[in-house]
Amino acid sequence: MCGIAGFFDAKADYVAAKEKWEEVLRDMNRRQKHRGPDGDGIFLRKSCGLAHVRLSIIDLAGGGQPMVKRAGGHEWAVVYNGEIYNMKTLRKELEREGVEFSTDSDTEVLLAGYMAHGVDFVKRLNGIFAFAVWDGRKRKLYLFRDRLGVKPCFYAKRGAGIVFSSEIKGILCYPGMEARVDREGLCEVLGLGPAKTYGKGVFQGIGEVLPGHFLECSGETVREHCYWKLESRFHEETWEETVEKMRALVEDAVRMQMLSDVPVCTFLSGGVDSSLVSAICSRELRKKGKVLDTYSFDFKDNDVHFRANAFQPSQDRPWVDLVKEDAGTNHRYLECRNEELYGYLFEAVDARDLPCMADVESSMLYFCRKVAKRHKVTLTGECADEIFGGYPWFHKKECFEADTFPWSMDFGPRTILLKDEVAAELPLGEYARAAYRQTVAETPVLEGEAPEEKRRREISYLNLRWFMQTLLDRMDRTSMHVGLEARVPFADHRIVEYAWNVPWDMKYHGGVVKGLLRAAGEGYLPKEVLYRKKSPYPKTYDPAYERLVRGEMLKLLEDGNAPVNTLVDGRKVKAFMEQPSDYARPFYGQLMAGPQLLAYLLQVNYWLVRYRVKLV
């Protein structure tokens, strides 16, 4: 895993001011050094500059970037962030075509494949990636992003050219770029946050390459191309065939994503998703005489303060104990204290470049930093709920009938704390409904499908495009911010493509949530773990944390220089804080309730200050 950045303008002559533009590239690298602490490099030509920071995972000695290859009097260069899990297969195919390699890295496979087959080579990749290719023969720059958007890639058009980076902070290093946020950006932060519209970067003029797309940058235009999208068709396999196919896909995805020249570990929550990934990894390593390292996360004294509710029916630790004993892993229990949880709220904003999932994100950042002290690569259970229908909103009647995002149906908290004039100026509800309806309209339809199945397909598509992307962004930024590569086997595009067309009565087989995935995991886990009722990522229930957040919010309301006070009404916020917290009524997803709303506002204020945001 790495960080990439750069710029392109066919009409420019960057070499004429070489020292200036090389320093810009180095500054981009400095701002993203956390993504690649093991090395860095730059590449500058007349119309193109590339920058790269490296976290060494594959070919530790020979995979430096930017990587340059020359042929026929032309040169090609690449900067790449990600992993190509089928790189060995692709390398053999290219070697049979006569391609010669000088390294063992997947970076060279990527560049050689592009040189041999052009942009269509991206369709043969199985992996997570964002990469830029400078094609010296065509005098063009190409930006590619993986099918599900696991790896980030932001860009900004600058005249006839383009600036790009793994993270927004890299783009803000470019001369003349400012952190400007207009009404649309505020609607993103206040109306959709911690989610954001796919393709948008919230800051004015900054967008992101869409998942499954690439940009073609020439001297005149920046053209967007789609190379992958979901297709709806009738599912013809029997239940038994479907289970066997899904088992094979999951097993193969986990095995492929264990590709590494450094030891891998897994996150283990005791839920079916992470437990299944861990069990498969452990079994594979045992074949080599090795033991898998696993990690679980919780909060100090949560056993005392935990309150069961419909969203979090049980704590994780007893289930973790079952899995680590059954799978024979070397397990470590990590805990986070209130002070650390609060302190990391703001570093989480630095990692995301935006207000994010409050303490849900700050705790993940804290835990990733702990894991990164021992490992560079981890596999997680992310994405299974979105793909296999694990959330309550896949089957609740009110979600089927709602004309809004099913994980943010209670829109009140988003407006109730705003100043009246701000609420009147920003059409938050209208903006959110328009974003929702646009995605529903994009859902790949299947002619002749029953209305109920059609609606489930819409909800599935909403989850893939929105909720899953928010969690993937959280996972990428929190892990890469501390030099840890987090892999997500369930986001293998083959699994997504196949599961997309499996009917609900199979996904929910026997009335069991994620029944298909559980059936595919038979034999890997104890029955009680395999069929455990879903409990999401843990959060603290300690009233001391709530008091800490409320106290800091009160201080902020009294600070005449705090920019968030131009948005929120202090009297309304104080009245809100006097009400008891209701953890069973989250305003976003299953975890973000009252305390997280206050923490989110603290993040908004920090973001406005830290990034010197100009509201326009």
VOGU-3710 file (C-alpha; in Angstrom, 3 decimals, decimal comma):
1> mcgiagffda> 0,000/0,000/0,000  1,134/3,490/-0,780  0,169/7,060/-1,509  0,156/8,567/-4,992  -0,043/12,135/-6,236  0,872/14,257/-9,232  -0,209/16,650/-11,924  -0,551/16,849/-15,705  -0,969/19,677/-18,183  -0,132/19,114/-21,837
11> kadyvaakek> 0,352/22,854/-22,328  2,733/23,321/-19,404  6,489/23,109/-19,169  7,168/21,967/-15,627  10,825/21,260/-16,415  11,393/24,939/-17,158  10,888/25,535/-13,410  12,210/22,163/-12,344  13,172/23,033/-8,768  9,766/24,565/-8,047
21> weevlrdmnr> 7,741/21,628/-9,329  9,982/18,984/-7,829  9,458/20,696/-4,483  5,681/20,583/-5,049  5,949/16,836/-5,639  8,067/16,387/-2,540  5,531/18,400/-0,543  2,755/16,108/-1,793  4,821/13,178/-0,571  5,420/14,787/2,807
31> rqkhrgpdgd> 1,695/15,337/3,311  1,004/11,663/2,603  4,080/10,124/4,175  1,899/8,220/6,635  0,610/6,118/3,723  4,133/5,049/2,795  6,768/5,401/5,493  9,198/2,956/3,814  10,248/5,023/0,794  9,377/7,813/-1,625
41> giflrkscgl> 10,156/9,067/-5,105  9,232/11,646/-7,726  9,121/11,826/-11,531  9,015/15,049/-13,558  8,692/15,617/-17,269  7,659/18,617/-19,339  3,915/18,059/-18,970  3,672/15,578/-16,099  4,790/15,106/-12,515  4,303/12,000/-10,356
51> ahvrlsiidl> 4,916/11,447/-6,631  4,846/8,283/-4,541  5,306/7,157/-0,938  5,693/3,437/-0,287  4,611/0,917/2,319  6,650/-2,151/1,353  4,546/-5,322/1,149  5,553/-7,077/-2,104  9,149/-7,252/-3,432  10,589/-5,245/-0,574
61> agggqpmvkr> 13,846/-4,529/-2,427  12,716/-4,014/-6,015  9,312/-2,340/-5,985  10,292/1,321/-5,746  8,184/3,961/-7,476  7,596/5,930/-9,604  8,459/3,049/-11,903  9,578/3,874/-15,439  9,898/1,609/-18,493  11,138/2,542/-21,961
71> agghewavvy> 10,543/1,003/-25,387  10,707/2,193/-28,975  11,988/5,620/-28,037  9,109/6,298/-25,638  8,680/6,025/-21,901  5,876/5,048/-19,559  5,696/5,703/-15,825  3,349/4,563/-13,080  2,549/5,403/-9,461  0,341/2,868/-7,798
81> ngeiynmktl> -1,464/2,319/-4,507  -2,931/-1,112/-3,816  -2,443/-4,805/-4,336  -2,994/-6,939/-7,431  -3,904/-10,320/-5,985  -3,705/-12,191/-9,290  -0,338/-10,639/-10,186  1,433/-14,021/-10,440  -1,081/-15,284/-12,996  -0,911/-12,052/-14,975
91> rkeleregve> 2,887/-12,080/-14,914  2,999/-15,600/-16,383  0,575/-14,580/-19,131  2,697/-11,549/-20,006  5,887/-13,607/-19,980  4,309/-15,994/-22,478  3,680/-12,939/-24,655  7,386/-12,096/-24,515  7,432/-9,495/-21,755  10,614/-9,496/-19,651
101> fstdsdtevl> 10,599/-8,402/-16,012  13,367/-6,937/-13,893  11,548/-7,009/-10,508  9,131/-9,263/-8,632  6,666/-6,468/-7,918  3,035/-6,180/-8,943  3,846/-2,587/-9,927  5,878/-3,800/-12,884  3,126/-6,251/-13,840  0,727/-3,323/-13,883
111> lagymahgvd> 2,930/-1,107/-16,035  4,005/-3,887/-18,415  0,392/-4,975/-18,785  -0,689/-1,465/-19,704  2,148/-1,143/-22,230  1,128/-4,428/-23,853  -2,672/-4,101/-23,758  -3,558/-0,485/-23,058  -6,407/0,598/-20,798  -8,265/-2,711/-21,248
121> fvkrlngifa> -5,653/-4,407/-19,068  -7,433/-2,983/-16,003  -10,311/-5,402/-16,650  -7,991/-8,340/-15,976  -6,956/-7,125/-12,527  -8,221/-8,682/-9,326  -7,270/-6,327/-6,571  -7,646/-3,020/-4,807  -5,954/-0,129/-6,513  -5,675/3,462/-7,567
131> favwdgrkrk> -2,910/4,178/-10,045  -1,747/6,751/-12,547  0,004/5,909/-15,813  1,945/8,483/-17,798  1,903/7,343/-21,427  4,792/9,152/-23,100  3,862/7,859/-26,527  0,298/9,228/-26,423  1,277/12,187/-24,220  -1,627/11,338/-21,907
141> lylfrdrlgv> -2,152/10,633/-18,224  -4,590/7,927/-17,081  -6,066/7,563/-13,581  -7,598/4,191/-12,641  -9,620/3,143/-9,591  -10,653/-0,357/-8,502  -14,158/-1,692/-9,050  -15,528/-1,183/-5,520  -13,590/1,942/-4,575  -11,486/0,332/-1,853
151> kpcfyakrga> -8,546/2,619/-2,648  -9,095/6,385/-2,923  -8,200/8,711/-5,778  -9,135/12,407/-5,747  -8,520/14,982/-8,446  -9,032/18,623/-9,354  -9,088/20,143/-12,812  -6,700/23,063/-13,208  -7,187/24,845/-16,506  -6,370/22,338/-19,229
161> givfsseikg> -4,707/20,040/-16,703  -5,367/17,964/-13,624  -3,995/17,461/-10,105  -4,543/14,140/-8,305  -3,775/12,459/-5,012  -4,720/9,494/-2,843  -5,942/11,961/-0,244  -7,369/15,454/-0,565  -4,501/16,925/1,456  -2,137/16,101/-1,410
171> ilcypgmear> -4,161/18,180/-3,862  -4,174/21,118/-1,458  -0,362/21,210/-1,792  -0,652/22,327/-5,410  -0,032/26,073/-5,935  -3,269/28,054/-5,998  -5,447/25,317/-4,490  -7,568/26,482/-1,563  -9,820/24,646/0,879  -13,080/26,233/-0,254
181> vdreglcevl> -16,504/24,840/0,655  -19,681/26,140/-0,950  -23,364/25,481/-0,175  -23,191/22,099/-1,854  -20,199/21,138/0,274  -22,006/22,160/3,453  -24,993/20,080/2,365  -22,619/17,142/2,032  -21,179/17,644/5,535  -24,394/18,515/7,370
191> glgpaktygk> -26,978/16,676/5,274  -25,164/13,462/4,323  -22,128/13,260/6,636  -20,272/11,190/7,584  -21,159/9,842/4,136  -20,526/11,827/0,971  -21,763/11,599/-2,583  -19,624/9,266/-4,672  -17,556/11,185/-7,183  -17,416/14,295/-4,991
201> gvfqgigevl> -14,654/15,553/-2,713  -16,781/18,044/-0,686  -14,187/20,799/-1,199  -15,075/23,069/-4,116  -13,505/21,899/-7,370  -12,325/18,533/-6,004  -13,831/15,265/-7,183  -12,897/11,601/-7,013  -12,479/8,955/-9,672  -15,581/6,787/-9,456
211> pghflecsge> -15,188/3,103/-8,555  -14,888/0,999/-11,697  -13,860/4,025/-13,766  -10,750/5,659/-15,182  -9,941/9,152/-16,372  -8,195/9,879/-19,660  -6,352/13,205/-19,504  -5,171/14,675/-22,802  -4,159/18,132/-23,872  -7,738/19,290/-24,292
221> tvrehcywkl> -10,109/17,262/-22,123  -10,489/15,010/-19,101  -12,727/12,141/-20,155  -14,332/9,637/-17,798  -14,696/5,982/-18,807  -16,518/3,139/-17,072  -14,777/-0,242/-17,318  -16,929/-2,196/-14,816  -20,474/-2,092/-13,489  -22,966/-4,471/-11,958
231> esrfheetwe> -25,381/-6,250/-14,288  -28,710/-7,700/-13,210  -29,785/-11,125/-14,436  -31,853/-14,047/-13,196  -30,131/-16,462/-10,837  -30,393/-20,032/-12,125  -28,390/-22,139/-9,620  -30,009/-24,243/-6,929  -29,533/-23,505/-3,228  -26,879/-26,206/-2,928
241> etvekmralv> -25,035/-24,951/-6,001  -25,217/-21,378/-4,760  -23,781/-22,274/-1,348  -20,934/-24,237/-2,919  -20,143/-21,445/-5,381  -20,142/-18,824/-2,634  -17,948/-20,974/-0,394  -15,416/-21,346/-3,201  -15,439/-17,600/-3,935  -14,950/-16,609/-0,301
251> edavrmqmls> -12,190/-19,143/0,250  -10,377/-18,074/-2,901  -10,710/-14,359/-2,105  -9,219/-14,827/1,369  -6,375/-17,000/0,069  -5,546/-14,522/-2,691  -5,517/-11,615/-0,274  -3,010/-13,349/1,967  -0,442/-12,543/-0,756  2,387/-10,757/1,063
261> dvpvctflsg> 6,120/-10,800/1,668  5,468/-9,779/5,291  3,286/-11,578/7,892  -0,480/-10,977/7,781  -2,928/-10,731/10,674  -6,713/-10,348/10,938  -9,211/-8,267/12,873  -11,463/-10,623/14,867  -14,682/-9,313/16,418  -16,383/-12,641/17,060
271> gvdsslvsai> -19,033/-11,905/14,409  -19,514/-14,250/11,475  -17,722/-12,021/8,942  -14,366/-11,445/10,622  -14,489/-14,901/12,231  -14,859/-16,602/8,851  -11,978/-14,619/7,346  -9,833/-15,418/10,375  -10,700/-19,118/10,315  -9,771/-19,453/6,639
281> csrelrkkgk> -6,523/-17,535/7,155  -5,631/-19,623/10,192  -6,239/-22,888/8,336  -4,070/-21,746/5,421  -1,205/-20,701/7,681  -1,338/-23,936/9,668  -0,588/-25,790/6,423  2,741/-23,921/6,471  3,354/-24,515/10,162  2,483/-20,922/11,085
291> vldtysfdfk> 0,046/-19,377/13,572  -2,248/-16,486/12,681  -2,155/-13,329/14,796  -5,608/-11,862/15,497  -6,815/-8,682/17,225  -10,100/-7,629/18,809  -11,170/-4,184/19,977  -13,213/-2,887/22,893  -13,398/-0,022/25,336  -12,132/0,077/28,888
301> dndvhfrana> -14,885/-0,844/31,383  -17,416/-1,554/28,629  -18,303/-4,739/30,486  -19,596/-2,467/33,266  -21,334/0,175/31,158  -22,620/-1,874/28,201  -26,351/-1,527/27,465  -27,881/-4,105/25,141  -30,239/-2,748/22,494  -31,714/-3,789/19,175
311> fqpsqdrpwv> -28,583/-2,693/17,329  -26,024/-4,154/19,742  -27,556/-7,184/21,444  -24,348/-8,546/22,986  -20,706/-7,861/23,674  -17,983/-9,395/21,543  -15,410/-10,841/23,923  -17,085/-14,202/24,742  -17,447/-14,867/21,011  -13,874/-13,851/20,295
321> dlvkedagtn> -12,752/-16,356/22,929  -14,654/-19,131/21,163  -13,162/-18,359/17,753  -9,564/-17,878/18,836  -9,642/-21,195/20,702  -11,321/-23,037/17,844  -9,070/-21,538/15,133  -5,934/-21,689/17,270  -4,864/-18,082/16,745  -2,416/-15,973/18,677
331> hrylecrnee> -4,859/-13,349/19,923  -4,455/-9,902/21,463  -7,250/-7,926/23,121  -6,925/-4,174/22,620  -8,784/-1,586/24,688  -9,276/2,150/24,286  -9,773/4,622/27,144  -12,021/7,694/27,088  -9,129/10,134/26,872  -7,641/8,313/23,879
341> lygylfeavd> -11,026/8,000/22,216  -11,610/11,731/22,526  -8,089/12,729/21,543  -8,180/10,685/18,380  -11,400/12,409/17,238  -9,307/15,122/15,660  -6,522/13,014/14,237  -9,302/11,019/12,530  -10,272/14,230/10,714  -6,639/14,655/9,645
351> ardlpcmadv> -6,743/11,115/8,285  -10,035/11,520/6,386  -9,609/15,214/5,447  -13,263/15,565/6,427  -15,477/15,242/9,492  -16,062/11,500/9,809  -17,720/8,836/11,960  -16,778/10,533/15,240  -15,615/8,081/17,923  -16,487/5,140/15,668
361> essmlyfcrk> -13,642/6,352/13,473  -11,301/7,680/16,140  -11,340/4,330/17,939  -10,531/2,487/14,707  -7,603/4,840/14,150  -6,362/4,170/17,680  -6,640/0,402/17,267  -4,957/0,445/13,845  -2,017/2,311/15,357  -1,697/-0,423/17,978
371> vakrhkvtlt> -1,811/-3,181/15,354  0,679/-1,349/13,097  3,349/-1,707/15,768  3,499/-5,435/14,958  2,025/-5,848/11,466  1,843/-4,135/8,096  -1,026/-6,182/6,630  -4,403/-7,156/8,073  -7,520/-8,788/6,637  -10,937/-7,634/7,841
381> gecadeifgg> -14,585/-8,692/7,595  -15,782/-5,367/6,132  -18,450/-5,288/3,391  -20,220/-8,593/4,140  -23,289/-6,873/5,597  -23,764/-4,696/2,533  -23,265/-7,592/0,127  -25,272/-10,281/1,929  -28,016/-8,142/3,502  -26,913/-8,054/7,119
391> ypwfhkkecf> -28,457/-4,750/8,196  -31,982/-4,278/9,626  -32,930/-1,935/6,800  -32,804/-4,791/4,286  -36,059/-6,205/5,625  -37,815/-3,566/7,762  -41,137/-2,403/6,353  -40,513/1,263/7,112  -37,246/1,156/5,166  -38,985/-0,307/2,138
401> eadtfpwsmd> -41,469/2,532/2,144  -39,096/5,394/2,981  -38,088/7,898/0,325  -34,639/8,392/1,824  -31,485/6,564/2,853  -32,532/3,683/5,138  -29,609/4,264/7,542  -30,469/7,973/8,002  -34,242/7,966/8,218  -34,328/10,262/11,253
411> fgprtillkd> -33,334/13,567/9,668  -34,282/15,690/12,681  -30,878/15,705/14,438  -29,263/17,118/11,296  -31,359/20,292/11,382  -32,572/20,687/14,950  -29,264/22,124/16,189  -28,665/24,543/13,301  -29,357/28,226/13,424  -32,711/29,018/11,854
421> evaaelplge> -31,145/31,103/9,100  -28,637/28,344/8,266  -31,376/25,714/8,125  -33,370/28,001/5,832  -30,357/28,656/3,587  -29,202/25,041/3,240  -31,748/22,665/1,659  -30,369/19,652/3,552  -33,431/17,429/3,277  -33,974/18,217/-0,370
431> yaraayrqtv> -30,281/17,640/-1,115  -30,266/14,260/0,636  -33,463/13,099/-1,076  -32,096/14,122/-4,477  -28,900/12,139/-3,863  -30,963/9,140/-2,736  -33,281/9,260/-5,756  -30,381/9,605/-8,170  -28,830/6,392/-6,853  -32,141/4,538/-6,942
441> aetpvlegea> -32,549/5,619/-10,567  -29,077/4,216/-11,351  -29,863/0,781/-9,915  -29,416/-1,914/-12,597  -32,932/-3,210/-13,218  -34,041/-6,697/-14,150  -37,102/-6,837/-16,376  -39,868/-8,967/-14,936  -38,576/-8,877/-11,362  -41,200/-8,772/-8,613
451> peekrrreis> -41,680/-5,323/-6,972  -40,421/-6,517/-3,577  -37,281/-8,042/-5,085  -36,774/-4,882/-7,135  -36,904/-2,797/-3,965  -34,378/-5,074/-2,253  -32,098/-4,592/-5,237  -32,421/-0,819/-4,825  -31,560/-1,051/-1,135  -28,601/-3,294/-1,966
461> ylnlrwfmqt> -27,346/-0,822/-4,535  -27,722/2,066/-2,075  -25,626/0,105/0,404  -22,879/-0,670/-2,105  -22,654/2,889/-3,380  -23,054/4,726/-0,069  -22,879/2,892/3,234  -20,178/0,444/2,173  -18,133/3,249/0,652  -18,247/5,198/3,910
471> lldrmdrtsm> -16,924/2,170/5,808  -14,284/1,466/3,156  -13,115/5,083/3,415  -12,947/4,727/7,201  -10,931/1,532/6,888  -8,495/2,924/4,320  -7,821/6,264/6,027  -7,519/4,968/9,587  -5,237/2,094/8,591  -3,087/3,916/6,050
481> hvglearvpf> -2,716/6,909/8,354  -0,561/4,708/10,583  1,148/2,592/7,887  -1,146/-0,443/8,039  -2,620/-2,108/4,952  -6,198/-3,302/5,539  -7,601/-5,784/3,020  -11,272/-6,610/2,521  -11,791/-10,093/0,997  -15,588/-9,725/0,807
491> adhriveyaw> -15,096/-6,767/-1,563  -13,652/-9,118/-4,190  -15,601/-8,118/-7,282  -16,391/-11,748/-8,097  -18,236/-12,121/-4,789  -20,109/-8,859/-5,337  -21,095/-9,778/-8,903  -22,366/-13,203/-7,889  -24,175/-12,128/-4,717  -25,818/-9,221/-6,545
501> nvpwdmkyhg> -28,051/-11,605/-8,472  -28,733/-14,141/-5,715  -32,407/-13,726/-4,707  -33,301/-12,613/-1,213  -34,849/-15,922/-0,192  -31,375/-17,451/-0,602  -29,481/-14,647/1,113  -32,048/-14,845/3,927  -32,318/-18,630/3,741  -34,482/-20,124/6,468
511> gvvkgllraa> -35,296/-16,662/7,782  -31,681/-16,242/8,940  -29,917/-12,932/8,309  -26,993/-13,568/5,931  -28,131/-17,184/5,727  -26,189/-17,747/2,489  -22,882/-16,577/3,950  -23,404/-18,610/7,104  -24,152/-21,729/5,078  -21,018/-21,103/3,009
521> gegylpkevl> -19,018/-20,954/6,241  -20,163/-24,341/7,539  -17,197/-26,353/8,785  -15,017/-23,338/9,483  -16,613/-22,054/12,692  -18,477/-23,332/15,760  -22,228/-23,306/15,134  -22,920/-20,784/17,878  -20,504/-18,311/16,246  -21,655/-19,039/12,729
531> yrkkspypkt> -25,259/-18,250/13,659  -24,639/-15,506/16,198  -27,026/-12,555/15,912  -25,313/-9,557/14,346  -23,648/-7,068/16,667  -21,829/-4,194/14,947  -18,466/-2,618/15,657  -18,273/-1,803/19,388  -18,610/1,649/20,866  -18,271/2,993/24,377
541> ydpayerlvr> -21,260/3,265/26,691  -19,275/4,941/29,451  -21,174/8,005/30,749  -17,805/9,579/31,526  -17,105/9,772/27,783  -20,437/11,510/27,223  -19,610/13,985/29,986  -16,218/14,640/28,378  -17,768/15,326/24,960  -20,497/17,518/26,430
551> gemlklledg> -17,989/19,497/28,449  -15,852/20,180/25,390  -18,957/21,142/23,423  -19,931/23,661/26,106  -16,443/25,205/25,917  -16,774/25,457/22,147  -20,140/27,197/22,381  -18,566/29,861/24,606  -15,679/30,423/22,181  -16,522/33,429/20,054
561> napvntlvdg> -13,887/32,429/17,481  -15,139/28,867/16,953  -16,386/28,709/13,341  -18,974/26,012/14,084  -20,907/28,672/16,025  -21,739/30,306/12,708  -23,707/27,149/11,901  -25,250/25,877/15,149  -27,545/27,564/17,674  -25,934/27,398/21,118
571> rkvkafmeqp> -29,276/27,373/22,967  -30,508/24,467/20,882  -27,298/22,503/21,444  -27,452/23,052/25,212  -31,082/21,914/25,300  -30,119/18,825/23,309  -27,334/17,988/25,761  -29,761/18,116/28,684  -31,764/15,257/27,206  -30,835/11,633/28,052
581> sdyarpfygq> -28,904/9,781/25,361  -30,883/7,236/23,374  -28,487/4,678/21,903  -31,360/2,847/20,235  -32,102/5,814/17,897  -28,952/6,450/15,864  -29,022/9,248/13,279  -26,548/7,464/11,005  -26,145/3,718/10,625  -26,394/1,659/13,783
591> lmagpqllay> -23,798/3,413/15,919  -24,014/7,200/15,663  -26,495/8,447/18,253  -26,577/11,536/20,515  -22,994/11,480/21,837  -21,674/10,838/18,321  -23,652/13,803/16,969  -21,942/16,110/19,450  -18,561/14,563/18,652  -19,284/15,062/14,945
601> llqvnywlvr> -19,900/18,782/15,540  -16,595/18,977/17,402  -14,971/17,413/14,344  -16,696/19,896/12,032  -15,264/22,784/14,038  -11,773/21,269/14,066  -11,976/20,671/10,311  -12,993/24,249/9,572  -10,011/25,505/11,592  -7,396/22,889/10,679
611> yrvklv> -7,993/23,099/6,934  -8,574/26,864/6,977  -11,830/26,252/5,192  -13,273/29,226/3,375  -17,076/29,080/3,266  -18,179/30,557/-0,049
//
